[in-house]
Amino acid sequence: MTLTTPVLHTARLRLRPFTDTDADALFALHSNTRVMRYWDSPPWQERTRAERFLATCRKLPGEGTGVRVAIDRASDGAFIGWSNLTGWNPDFRSASLGYCFDEAAWGHGYATEAAHALLRWGFETLDLNRVQAEADTRNAASARVLEKIGFVREGTLREECIVNGEVSDTWVFGLIRREWQPSDVPTSAL
């Protein structure tokens, strides 16, 4: 099944398909060592990584495996990060949530707001029953975001990643449709 990447609006954010003009901002985001601290891959060194990332973003919907959206702040149109629902399995009605935000956007509730909007789209459009997310056990901020939007910590994958020689554990979170509480923040889709 082919999907269409949604354009979603919240009070403060616009979630939209990526464009080629996002490459510089995307490279800046993924080359930041603080942003990538808890990722399972090191910061990007080459700008071509951004171009490959954008190519993957374009392929996901056509393959029917999910969507990845760029996130802009509504007040000034600034690119502040991205979020995705990938690994979509229509038979199991499941997918995985992920997100990455610029350091300047941390602590403003943007991840929570964007995740709510994308989850609403996933539950209503993809008819999801389960969404899974993962976070490095040292990333307390990401764990708080997931718990705020209703995810339950289901387990720990011990020593799952080794990045730059550092071993880390990963928490697995799950959100079941019947436990999901839509946000009070209005979301509109175009």
PANUPA-39061 format. One record per atom (N, C-alpha, C): x, y, z; residue number from 1; atom name; chain. Coordinates in Angstrom, 2 decimals, always signed. Each point is the difference from the previous one (the first is absolute). Layout:
BEGIN
X	Y	Z	NUM	CA	A
...
END
This chain:
BEGIN
+0.84	-1.19	+0.00	1	N	A
-0.84	+1.19	+0.00	1	CA	A
+0.89	+1.25	+0.00	1	C	A
-0.33	+0.94	-0.81	2	N	A
+0.71	+1.27	-0.04	2	CA	A
-0.64	+0.95	+1.01	2	C	A
+0.84	+0.68	+0.77	3	N	A
-0.47	+0.98	+0.97	3	CA	A
+0.25	+1.39	-0.55	3	C	A
-0.65	+0.96	+0.57	4	N	A
+0.26	+1.40	-0.31	4	CA	A
+0.52	+0.66	+1.28	4	C	A
+1.15	+0.67	-0.11	5	N	A
+0.54	+0.70	+1.16	5	CA	A
-0.94	+1.15	+0.34	5	C	A
-0.48	+0.04	+1.24	6	N	A
-0.98	+1.03	+0.35	6	CA	A
+0.64	+1.37	+0.21	6	C	A
-0.82	+1.02	-0.10	7	N	A
+0.34	+1.34	+0.47	7	CA	A
-0.93	+0.23	+1.18	7	C	A
+0.59	+0.18	+1.18	8	N	A
-0.79	+0.15	+1.22	8	CA	A
+0.37	+1.33	+0.66	8	C	A
-1.00	+0.63	+0.61	9	N	A
+0.23	+1.26	+0.69	9	CA	A
-0.46	-0.13	+1.44	9	C	A
+0.82	+0.51	+0.91	10	N	A
-0.41	+0.16	+1.39	10	CA	A
+0.05	+1.50	+0.28	10	C	A
-0.26	+0.38	+1.21	11	N	A
+0.02	+1.42	+0.34	11	CA	A
+1.36	+0.63	-0.28	11	C	A
+1.09	-0.77	+0.21	12	N	A
+1.34	+0.58	-0.13	12	CA	A
+0.86	-0.62	-1.08	12	C	A
-0.48	-1.07	-0.63	13	N	A
+0.85	-0.76	-0.91	13	CA	A
-0.69	-0.32	-1.32	13	C	A
+0.84	-0.24	-0.99	14	N	A
-0.46	-0.52	-1.30	14	CA	A
+0.85	-1.23	-0.30	14	C	A
-0.67	-1.14	-0.18	15	N	A
+0.67	-1.25	-0.38	15	CA	A
-0.29	-0.19	-1.48	15	C	A
+1.05	-0.21	-0.79	16	N	A
-0.14	-0.01	-1.45	16	CA	A
+1.00	-0.96	-0.63	16	C	A
-0.21	-0.33	-1.28	17	N	A
+0.99	-0.82	-0.70	17	CA	A
+1.33	+0.75	-0.11	17	C	A
+1.09	-0.73	+0.00	18	N	A
+1.31	+0.59	-0.21	18	CA	A
+0.13	+0.48	-1.44	18	C	A
+0.81	+1.01	-0.22	19	N	A
+0.36	+0.46	-1.34	19	CA	A
+1.53	+0.05	-0.08	19	C	A
+0.51	+0.13	-1.21	20	N	A
+1.45	+0.08	-0.19	20	CA	A
+0.61	+1.20	+0.71	20	C	A
-0.80	+1.05	+0.19	21	N	A
+0.52	+1.20	+0.67	21	CA	A
+0.26	-0.22	+1.49	21	C	A
-0.42	-1.13	+0.54	22	N	A
+0.24	-0.32	+1.41	22	CA	A
+1.39	-0.60	+0.25	22	C	A
+0.75	-0.26	-1.05	23	N	A
+1.28	-0.73	+0.15	23	CA	A
+0.97	+0.70	+0.94	23	C	A
+0.17	+1.31	-0.11	24	N	A
+0.97	+0.70	+0.86	24	CA	A
-0.42	-0.05	+1.47	24	C	A
-1.28	+0.26	+0.27	25	N	A
-0.48	-0.04	+1.39	25	CA	A
+0.08	-1.42	+0.56	25	C	A
-0.29	-0.97	-0.83	26	N	A
+0.07	-1.40	+0.41	26	CA	A
+1.43	-0.40	+0.32	26	C	A
+0.94	+0.44	-0.84	27	N	A
+1.41	-0.29	+0.27	27	CA	A
+0.46	+0.66	+1.29	27	C	A
-0.41	+1.25	+0.22	28	N	A
+0.36	+0.70	+1.24	28	CA	A
-0.54	-0.75	+1.22	28	C	A
-1.23	-0.48	-0.10	29	N	A
-0.62	-0.74	+1.10	29	CA	A
+0.77	-1.27	+0.31	29	C	A
+0.25	-0.80	-1.03	30	N	A
+0.62	-1.31	+0.20	30	CA	A
+1.52	+0.03	+0.15	30	C	A
+0.61	+1.15	-0.18	31	N	A
+1.44	+0.09	+0.23	31	CA	A
+0.30	+0.58	+1.38	31	C	A
-1.04	+0.39	+0.73	32	N	A
+0.15	+0.55	+1.35	32	CA	A
+0.24	-1.14	+0.99	32	C	A
+1.15	+0.01	+0.65	33	N	A
+0.35	-1.10	+0.92	33	CA	A
-0.96	-0.09	+1.19	33	C	A
-0.51	+1.14	+0.48	34	N	A
-0.95	-0.06	+1.13	34	CA	A
-1.33	-0.61	-0.43	34	C	A
-0.48	+0.35	-1.19	35	N	A
-1.26	-0.56	-0.51	35	CA	A
+0.13	-1.51	-0.20	35	C	A
+1.14	-0.42	-0.51	36	N	A
+0.20	-1.41	-0.35	36	CA	A
+0.57	-0.82	+1.16	36	C	A
+0.14	+0.57	+1.15	37	N	A
+0.61	-0.66	+1.17	37	CA	A
-0.59	-1.38	+0.29	37	C	A
-1.30	-0.13	-0.10	38	N	A
-0.65	-1.26	+0.38	38	CA	A
-0.49	-0.81	-1.19	38	C	A
+0.46	+0.33	-1.20	39	N	A
-0.40	-0.74	-1.19	39	CA	A
+0.87	-1.23	-0.19	39	C	A
-0.51	-0.91	-0.81	40	N	A
+0.75	-1.23	-0.27	40	CA	A
+0.96	+0.15	-1.18	40	C	A
+0.28	+1.25	-0.37	41	N	A
+1.00	+0.28	-1.03	41	CA	A
+0.69	+1.31	+0.36	41	C	A
+1.25	+0.15	-0.40	42	N	A
+0.73	+1.23	+0.34	42	CA	A
-0.50	+1.19	-0.81	42	C	A
+0.37	+1.21	+0.41	43	N	A
-0.37	+1.19	-0.76	43	CA	A
+0.51	-0.10	-1.44	43	C	A
-0.78	+0.59	-0.90	44	N	A
+0.38	-0.01	-1.41	44	CA	A
+1.25	+0.83	-0.22	44	C	A
+0.84	-0.46	-0.90	45	N	A
+1.20	+0.72	-0.38	45	CA	A
-0.10	+0.56	-1.42	45	C	A
-0.81	-0.65	-0.84	46	N	A
-0.11	+0.39	-1.41	46	CA	A
-1.44	+0.46	-0.30	46	C	A
-0.10	+1.07	-0.78	47	N	A
-1.31	+0.54	-0.36	47	CA	A
-0.80	-0.99	-0.86	47	C	A
+0.66	-0.91	-0.68	48	N	A
-0.70	-0.99	-0.83	48	CA	A
-0.93	-0.87	+0.84	48	C	A
+0.27	-0.11	+1.29	49	N	A
-0.89	-0.76	+0.89	49	CA	A
-1.39	+0.62	+0.01	49	C	A
-0.07	+1.34	-0.02	50	N	A
-1.30	+0.68	-0.01	50	CA	A
-0.75	-0.33	-1.28	50	C	A
+0.70	-0.04	-1.11	51	N	A
-0.65	-0.31	-1.28	51	CA	A
-0.52	-1.44	-0.01	51	C	A
+0.75	-0.93	+0.59	52	N	A
-0.47	-1.39	+0.08	52	CA	A
-1.20	-0.11	+0.93	52	C	A
+0.02	+0.74	+1.10	53	N	A
-1.12	+0.03	+0.94	53	CA	A
-1.26	+0.49	-0.72	53	C	A
+0.13	+1.09	-0.77	54	N	A
-1.15	+0.54	-0.73	54	CA	A
-0.53	-1.00	-1.02	54	C	A
+0.89	-0.72	-0.66	55	N	A
-0.42	-1.02	-0.97	55	CA	A
-0.80	-1.09	+0.70	55	C	A
+0.44	-0.40	+1.18	56	N	A
-0.73	-1.01	+0.78	56	CA	A
-1.38	+0.54	+0.40	56	C	A
-0.06	+1.26	+0.41	57	N	A
-1.28	+0.61	+0.38	57	CA	A
-1.00	-0.07	-1.15	57	C	A
+0.48	+0.23	-1.22	58	N	A
-0.87	-0.04	-1.17	58	CA	A
-0.46	-1.42	-0.31	58	C	A
+0.83	-1.00	+0.28	59	N	A
-0.34	-1.39	-0.33	59	CA	A
-0.98	-0.63	+0.98	59	C	A
+0.05	+0.37	+1.27	60	N	A
-0.81	-0.64	+1.04	60	CA	A
-1.49	-0.10	-0.37	60	C	A
-0.64	+1.12	-0.35	61	N	A
-1.44	-0.10	-0.29	61	CA	A
-0.30	-0.90	-1.20	61	C	A
+0.81	+0.10	-1.03	62	N	A
-0.22	-0.82	-1.19	62	CA	A
+0.15	-1.48	+0.27	62	C	A
+0.91	-0.34	+0.91	63	N	A
+0.19	-1.39	+0.39	63	CA	A
-1.09	-0.48	+0.96	63	C	A
-0.76	+0.97	+0.53	64	N	A
-1.07	-0.36	+0.94	64	CA	A
+0.51	-0.38	+1.37	64	C	A
+1.21	+0.48	+0.36	65	N	A
+0.58	-0.38	+1.29	65	CA	A
-0.08	+1.10	+1.05	65	C	A
-0.44	+1.19	-0.39	66	N	A
-0.14	+1.07	+0.97	66	CA	A
+0.24	+1.36	-0.60	66	C	A
+0.10	+0.99	+0.88	67	N	A
+0.25	+1.38	-0.41	67	CA	A
+0.97	+0.65	+0.97	67	C	A
+0.75	+0.96	-0.53	68	N	A
+0.87	+0.85	+0.83	68	CA	A
-0.31	+1.43	-0.41	68	C	A
-0.26	+0.85	+0.99	69	N	A
-0.40	+1.38	-0.27	69	CA	A
+1.00	+0.98	+0.60	69	C	A
+0.23	+1.09	-0.73	70	N	A
+0.77	+1.12	+0.52	70	CA	A
-0.91	+0.79	+0.92	70	C	A
+0.59	+0.65	+1.00	71	N	A
-0.80	+0.78	+0.95	71	CA	A
+0.53	+1.43	+0.00	71	C	A
-0.91	+0.93	-0.31	72	N	A
+0.31	+1.43	+0.01	72	CA	A
-0.76	+0.66	+1.13	72	C	A
+0.61	+1.02	+0.59	73	N	A
-0.70	+0.82	+0.98	73	CA	A
-0.93	+0.93	-0.77	73	C	A
-1.26	+0.05	+0.37	74	N	A
-1.00	+0.78	-0.73	74	CA	A
+0.29	+1.50	+0.06	74	C	A
+0.55	+0.48	+1.10	75	N	A
+0.18	+1.45	+0.17	75	CA	A
+1.00	+0.60	-0.99	75	C	A
+1.03	-0.76	-0.37	76	N	A
+1.01	+0.56	-0.90	76	CA	A
+0.40	-0.93	-1.15	76	C	A
-0.61	-1.19	-0.07	77	N	A
+0.29	-0.94	-1.08	77	CA	A
+1.33	-0.71	+0.13	77	C	A
+0.68	+0.14	+1.14	78	N	A
+1.32	-0.61	+0.18	78	CA	A
-0.12	-1.52	+0.14	78	C	A
+0.86	-0.71	-0.70	79	N	A
+0.11	-1.46	+0.13	79	CA	A
+0.59	-0.30	+1.37	79	C	A
-0.71	-0.80	+0.81	80	N	A
+0.51	-0.30	+1.34	80	CA	A
+0.22	-1.49	+0.23	80	C	A
-0.38	-0.86	-0.96	81	N	A
+0.22	-1.42	+0.17	81	CA	A
-0.88	-0.83	-0.91	81	C	A
-0.13	-1.25	+0.38	82	N	A
-0.84	-0.92	-0.79	82	CA	A
-0.58	-1.07	+0.92	82	C	A
-1.01	-0.68	-0.53	83	N	A
-0.61	-1.13	+0.70	83	CA	A
-0.43	-1.02	-1.04	83	C	A
-0.19	-1.23	+0.45	84	N	A
-0.42	-1.03	-0.95	84	CA	A
-0.87	-1.06	+0.67	84	C	A
-0.80	-0.62	-0.85	85	N	A
-0.67	-1.27	+0.30	85	CA	A
+0.49	-0.94	-1.09	85	C	A
+0.85	-0.95	+0.35	86	N	A
+0.57	-0.92	-0.98	86	CA	A
-0.22	-1.44	+0.45	86	C	A
+0.39	-0.92	-0.85	87	N	A
-0.21	-1.41	+0.30	87	CA	A
-1.48	-0.35	+0.05	87	C	A
-0.80	+0.76	-0.76	88	N	A
-1.44	-0.23	+0.03	88	CA	A
-0.32	-1.39	-0.52	88	C	A
-0.76	-0.74	+0.81	89	N	A
-0.46	-1.33	-0.38	89	CA	A
-1.53	+0.02	+0.04	89	C	A
-0.65	+0.08	-1.17	90	N	A
-1.46	+0.09	-0.01	90	CA	A
-0.68	-1.26	+0.53	90	C	A
+0.65	-1.16	-0.10	91	N	A
-0.59	-1.23	+0.54	91	CA	A
-0.04	+0.03	+1.52	91	C	A
+1.09	+0.47	+0.61	92	N	A
+0.07	+0.07	+1.46	92	CA	A
-0.51	+1.34	+0.52	92	C	A
-0.24	+0.96	-0.94	93	N	A
-0.42	+1.36	+0.34	93	CA	A
+0.97	+0.63	+1.00	93	C	A
+1.31	-0.09	-0.35	94	N	A
+1.04	+0.52	+0.87	94	CA	A
+1.00	+0.85	-0.77	94	C	A
+0.71	+0.85	+0.72	95	N	A
+1.05	+0.84	-0.57	95	CA	A
+0.92	+0.44	+1.13	95	C	A
+1.11	+0.64	-0.37	96	N	A
+0.95	+0.53	+0.97	96	CA	A
+0.09	+1.51	-0.13	96	C	A
+0.02	+0.68	+1.14	97	N	A
+0.11	+1.46	+0.05	97	CA	A
+1.44	+0.39	+0.27	97	C	A
+0.45	+1.04	-0.68	98	N	A
+1.32	+0.56	+0.26	98	CA	A
-0.04	+1.50	-0.19	98	C	A
+0.99	+0.71	+0.55	99	N	A
+0.08	+1.45	-0.16	99	CA	A
+1.41	+0.47	+0.30	99	C	A
+0.33	+1.15	-0.55	100	N	A
+1.30	+0.62	+0.22	100	CA	A
-0.20	+1.51	-0.09	100	C	A
+0.45	+0.73	+1.03	101	N	A
-0.20	+1.44	+0.04	101	CA	A
+1.31	+0.74	+0.21	101	C	A
+0.06	+1.19	-0.59	102	N	A
+1.14	+0.88	+0.17	102	CA	A
+0.15	+0.38	+1.47	102	C	A
+1.22	+0.14	+0.42	103	N	A
+0.29	+0.31	+1.41	103	CA	A
-0.74	+1.25	+0.48	103	C	A
-0.13	+1.01	-0.84	104	N	A
-0.70	+1.23	+0.39	104	CA	A
-1.49	-0.23	+0.22	104	C	A
-0.54	-1.10	-0.50	105	N	A
-1.43	-0.30	+0.14	105	CA	A
-0.29	-0.84	+1.23	105	C	A
+1.02	-0.48	+0.68	106	N	A
-0.20	-0.85	+1.18	106	CA	A
-0.66	+0.79	+1.12	106	C	A
-0.85	-0.69	+0.76	107	N	A
-0.59	+0.59	+1.20	107	CA	A
-1.20	+0.91	-0.25	107	C	A
-0.50	+0.04	-1.23	108	N	A
-1.14	+0.87	-0.31	108	CA	A
-1.29	-0.79	-0.25	108	C	A
+0.04	-1.31	+0.14	109	N	A
-1.19	-0.82	-0.22	109	CA	A
-0.27	-0.32	-1.46	109	C	A
+0.94	+0.34	-0.89	110	N	A
-0.22	-0.26	-1.43	110	CA	A
-0.06	-1.50	-0.32	110	C	A
+0.86	-0.79	+0.63	111	N	A
+0.00	-1.45	-0.28	111	CA	A
-1.34	-0.61	+0.41	111	C	A
-0.50	+0.40	+1.15	112	N	A
-1.30	-0.50	+0.46	112	CA	A
-1.11	+0.40	-0.96	112	C	A
-0.01	+1.26	-0.40	113	N	A
-1.04	+0.51	-0.89	113	CA	A
+0.04	-0.69	-1.37	113	C	A
+1.20	-0.13	-0.54	114	N	A
+0.15	-0.64	-1.32	114	CA	A
-0.38	-1.48	+0.07	114	C	A
+0.43	-0.68	+1.05	115	N	A
-0.31	-1.42	+0.14	115	CA	A
-1.51	-0.21	+0.12	115	C	A
-0.67	+0.85	+0.76	116	N	A
-1.47	-0.08	+0.11	116	CA	A
-0.65	+0.11	-1.37	116	C	A
+0.45	+0.96	-0.79	117	N	A
-0.60	+0.21	-1.33	117	CA	A
+0.24	-1.21	-0.90	117	C	A
+1.22	-0.53	+0.00	118	N	A
+0.30	-1.13	-0.86	118	CA	A
-0.70	-1.26	+0.49	118	C	A
-0.10	-0.18	+1.31	119	N	A
-0.74	-1.16	+0.53	119	CA	A
-1.48	+0.07	-0.36	119	C	A
-0.58	+1.18	+0.11	120	N	A
-1.41	+0.15	-0.38	120	CA	A
-0.19	-0.42	-1.45	120	C	A
+0.89	+0.47	-0.88	121	N	A
-0.06	-0.39	-1.41	121	CA	A
+0.15	-1.51	-0.14	121	C	A
+0.94	-0.59	+0.73	122	N	A
+0.22	-1.44	-0.08	122	CA	A
-1.18	-0.82	+0.49	122	C	A
-0.57	+0.39	+1.12	123	N	A
-1.15	-0.76	+0.53	123	CA	A
-1.24	+0.20	-0.88	123	C	A
-0.20	+1.21	-0.51	124	N	A
-1.20	+0.27	-0.79	124	CA	A
+0.14	-0.41	-1.47	124	C	A
+1.16	+0.21	-0.59	125	N	A
+0.17	-0.28	-1.44	125	CA	A
+0.52	-1.40	-0.27	125	C	A
+0.99	-0.43	+0.77	126	N	A
+0.58	-1.33	-0.19	126	CA	A
-0.71	-1.06	+0.82	126	C	A
-0.94	+0.41	+0.85	127	N	A
-0.74	-0.91	+0.87	127	CA	A
+0.95	-0.83	+0.86	127	C	A
+1.02	+0.66	+0.55	128	N	A
+0.96	-0.70	+0.83	128	CA	A
-0.64	-0.54	+1.27	128	C	A
+0.52	-1.12	+0.47	129	N	A
-0.38	-0.53	+1.29	129	CA	A
+1.15	+0.16	+1.00	129	C	A
+1.25	-0.06	-0.51	130	N	A
+1.18	+0.08	+0.87	130	CA	A
+1.07	+0.85	-0.66	130	C	A
+0.62	+0.86	+0.82	131	N	A
+1.16	+0.77	-0.44	131	CA	A
+1.11	-0.27	+1.00	131	C	A
+1.17	-0.25	-0.53	132	N	A
+1.17	-0.26	+0.84	132	CA	A
+1.00	+1.13	-0.17	132	C	A
+0.77	+0.28	+1.02	133	N	A
+1.07	+0.99	-0.05	133	CA	A
+1.15	-0.52	+0.86	133	C	A
+1.19	+0.47	-0.32	134	N	A
+1.18	-0.40	+0.76	134	CA	A
+0.78	+1.25	+0.39	134	C	A
+0.68	-0.08	+1.15	135	N	A
+0.84	+1.11	+0.46	135	CA	A
+1.19	-0.57	+0.76	135	C	A
+1.14	+0.61	-0.21	136	N	A
+1.20	-0.34	+0.78	136	CA	A
-0.34	+0.22	+1.47	136	C	A
+0.40	-0.90	+0.87	137	N	A
-0.35	+0.10	+1.42	137	CA	A
+0.61	+1.23	+0.67	137	C	A
+0.99	+0.62	-0.61	138	N	A
+0.59	+1.22	+0.56	138	CA	A
-0.77	+1.25	-0.43	138	C	A
-0.94	-0.16	-0.93	139	N	A
-0.73	+1.15	-0.54	139	CA	A
-1.32	+0.19	+0.75	139	C	A
+0.10	+0.54	+1.19	140	N	A
-1.18	+0.19	+0.86	140	CA	A
-1.03	+0.93	-0.63	140	C	A
+0.45	+1.01	-0.75	141	N	A
-0.94	+0.95	-0.62	141	CA	A
-0.89	-0.70	-1.02	141	C	A
+0.58	-0.87	-0.81	142	N	A
-0.81	-0.72	-0.99	142	CA	A
-0.96	-0.96	+0.69	142	C	A
+0.44	-0.65	+1.04	143	N	A
-0.88	-0.90	+0.76	143	CA	A
-1.18	+0.78	+0.58	143	C	A
+0.25	+1.22	+0.50	144	N	A
-1.09	+0.83	+0.55	144	CA	A
-1.00	+0.37	-1.09	144	C	A
+0.49	+0.33	-1.19	145	N	A
-0.91	+0.34	-1.11	145	CA	A
-0.91	-1.19	-0.28	145	C	A
+0.59	-1.18	-0.13	146	N	A
-0.79	-1.19	-0.31	146	CA	A
-1.02	-0.29	+1.09	146	C	A
+0.40	+0.11	+1.25	147	N	A
-0.93	-0.27	+1.10	147	CA	A
-1.11	+1.05	+0.06	147	C	A
+0.33	+1.26	-0.32	148	N	A
-1.01	+1.07	-0.02	148	CA	A
-1.09	-0.27	-1.02	148	C	A
+0.35	-0.62	-1.11	149	N	A
-1.00	-0.25	-1.04	149	CA	A
-0.64	-1.38	+0.12	149	C	A
+0.28	-0.68	+1.12	150	N	A
-0.73	-1.23	+0.30	150	CA	A
+0.76	-1.30	-0.20	150	C	A
+1.23	+0.05	-0.46	151	N	A
+0.77	-1.23	-0.18	151	CA	A
+0.36	-0.61	+1.35	151	C	A
+0.07	-1.32	+0.02	152	N	A
+0.37	-0.76	+1.19	152	CA	A
+1.35	-0.66	-0.27	152	C	A
+0.92	+0.13	+0.95	153	N	A
+1.29	-0.67	-0.15	153	CA	A
-0.23	-1.49	+0.18	153	C	A
+0.34	-0.77	-1.04	154	N	A
-0.29	-1.43	+0.00	154	CA	A
+1.22	-0.88	+0.27	154	C	A
+1.18	+0.55	-0.17	155	N	A
+1.18	-0.82	+0.24	155	CA	A
+1.28	+0.72	-0.37	155	C	A
+1.09	-0.71	+0.21	156	N	A
+1.33	+0.53	-0.28	156	CA	A
+0.75	-0.98	-0.88	156	C	A
+0.55	+0.52	-1.09	157	N	A
+0.90	-0.79	-0.83	157	CA	A
+1.41	+0.30	+0.49	157	C	A
+0.57	-0.97	+0.69	158	N	A
+1.30	+0.22	+0.63	158	CA	A
+1.14	+0.03	-1.02	158	C	A
+0.85	+1.01	+0.17	159	N	A
+1.18	+0.18	-0.85	159	CA	A
-0.33	-0.16	-1.48	159	C	A
-1.08	+0.64	-0.40	160	N	A
-0.46	-0.15	-1.38	160	CA	A
+0.87	+0.75	-0.99	160	C	A
+0.54	+1.16	+0.38	161	N	A
+0.75	+0.83	-0.94	161	CA	A
+1.42	+0.24	+0.47	161	C	A
+0.87	+0.14	-0.96	162	N	A
+1.37	+0.45	+0.27	162	CA	A
+0.27	+1.11	-1.01	162	C	A
+0.08	+1.23	+0.49	163	N	A
+0.23	+1.15	-0.85	163	CA	A
+1.25	+0.70	+0.48	163	C	A
+0.93	+0.21	-0.92	164	N	A
+1.28	+0.62	+0.35	164	CA	A
+0.66	-0.72	+1.16	164	C	A
-0.14	-1.32	+0.03	165	N	A
+0.63	-0.81	+1.03	165	CA	A
-0.73	-0.03	+1.32	165	C	A
-1.12	+0.67	+0.12	166	N	A
-0.75	+0.06	+1.25	166	CA	A
-1.21	-0.93	-0.07	166	C	A
-0.09	-0.93	+0.96	167	N	A
-1.10	-0.97	+0.06	167	CA	A
-1.18	+0.66	+0.71	167	C	A
-1.21	-0.23	-0.53	168	N	A
-1.18	+0.57	+0.65	168	CA	A
-1.18	-0.96	-0.08	168	C	A
-0.89	+0.16	+0.97	169	N	A
-1.25	-0.75	+0.05	169	CA	A
-1.10	+0.84	-0.64	169	C	A
-1.08	-0.68	-0.40	170	N	A
-1.13	+0.67	-0.64	170	CA	A
-1.29	-0.40	+0.71	170	C	A
-0.82	+1.03	+0.32	171	N	A
-1.32	-0.27	+0.52	171	CA	A
-0.96	-0.17	-1.17	171	C	A
-0.93	-0.94	+0.12	172	N	A
-1.06	-0.20	-0.98	172	CA	A
-1.30	+0.47	+0.62	172	C	A
-0.72	+0.85	-0.72	173	N	A
-1.27	+0.54	+0.45	173	CA	A
-1.10	-0.45	-0.96	173	C	A
-1.21	-0.15	+0.52	174	N	A
-1.13	-0.35	-0.84	174	CA	A
-1.22	+0.83	+0.35	174	C	A
-0.79	+0.29	-1.02	175	N	A
-1.26	+0.71	+0.18	175	CA	A
-1.07	-0.77	-0.76	175	C	A
-1.03	-0.43	+0.72	176	N	A
-1.09	-0.77	-0.56	176	CA	A
-1.18	+0.94	-0.27	176	C	A
-0.67	-0.22	-1.10	177	N	A
-1.11	+0.87	-0.41	177	CA	A
-0.99	+0.26	+1.14	177	C	A
-0.40	-1.03	+0.71	178	N	A
-1.02	+0.19	+1.04	178	CA	A
+0.51	+0.83	+1.18	178	C	A
+1.33	+0.17	+0.11	179	N	A
+0.58	+0.81	+1.08	179	CA	A
+0.36	+1.42	-0.47	179	C	A
-0.08	+0.22	-1.29	180	N	A
+0.40	+1.29	-0.56	180	CA	A
-1.03	+1.06	+0.34	180	C	A
+0.48	+1.15	+0.44	181	N	A
-0.87	+1.13	+0.30	181	CA	A
+0.35	+1.12	-0.97	181	C	A
-0.89	+0.31	-0.94	182	N	A
+0.29	+1.10	-0.93	182	CA	A
+0.26	+1.28	+0.77	182	C	A
+0.91	+0.79	-0.52	183	N	A
+0.37	+1.27	+0.63	183	CA	A
-1.14	+0.99	-0.09	183	C	A
-0.02	+0.94	+0.93	184	N	A
-0.95	+1.11	-0.06	184	CA	A
+0.46	+1.04	-1.02	184	C	A
+1.27	-0.13	-0.45	185	N	A
+0.53	+0.94	-0.98	185	CA	A
-0.63	-0.29	-1.35	185	C	A
-0.68	+0.98	-0.60	186	N	A
-0.64	-0.24	-1.28	186	CA	A
+1.03	-0.31	-1.09	186	C	A
-0.33	-0.97	-0.83	187	N	A
+0.83	-0.38	-1.13	187	CA	A
-0.87	+0.04	-1.23	187	C	A
+0.51	+0.60	-1.06	188	N	A
-0.74	-0.02	-1.25	188	CA	A
+0.89	-0.60	-1.07	188	C	A
-0.61	-0.69	-0.92	189	N	A
+0.74	-0.61	-1.12	189	CA	A
-0.46	+0.65	-1.30	189	C	A
+0.95	+0.17	-0.88	190	N	A
-0.32	+0.56	-1.32	190	CA	A
+0.15	-1.07	-1.04	190	C	A
END
